Amino acid sequence: MPLQIAHTTLMLPEALVIESLLNAHGIRFAVAGKDIVSQAPHFAILYGGISFLVSEQDLAEVQSLIASGEVVPGYASIESAGFERRPLRNAILAFVILLMGAPFPFWYRKSTTLSAD
């Protein structure tokens, strides 16, 4: 049975709430991207965020459950809208962050030389 994407979010707190909601209603689901976003939240947009996958039979119910949640004023504009306004700048910043983090372990490499004294 193929799974369908019921909802996708860039926000880890939102994903945790949706997980609790689906568990409370006894709906079986799979989560894609949660590990990546929890380990490196600045790469959330590059990996497509966190997606909730459900069976085709549960798709309509899950989407209505998620849509029935209360809207928090300003929540959508915290990160996602700001990121989407300047995609090129943010892609360059993500690359720079990746580039700066890549050589980090090599800065602390010790050079051990043995002297014959």
Stockholm file with secondary structure:
# STOCKHOLM 1.0

chainA/1-117         MPLQIAHTTLMLPEALVIESLLNAHGIRFAVAGKDIVSQAPHFAILYGGISFLVSEQDLAEVQSLIASGEVVPGYASIESAGFERRPLRNAILAFVILLMGAPFPFWYRKSTTLSAD
#=GR chainA/1-117 SS CCEEEEEEESCHHHHHHHHHHHHHTTCCCEEESHHHHHHCGGGTTTTTCEEEEEETTTHHHHHHHHHTSCCCTTSTTTTHHHHHHSHHHHHHHHHHHHHHHTTHHHHTCCCCCCCCC
#=GC SS_cons         CCEEEEEEESCHHHHHHHHHHHHHTTCCCEEESHHHHHHCGGGTTTTTCEEEEEETTTHHHHHHHHHTSCCCTTSTTTTHHHHHHSHHHHHHHHHHHHHHHTTHHHHTCCCCCCCCC
//
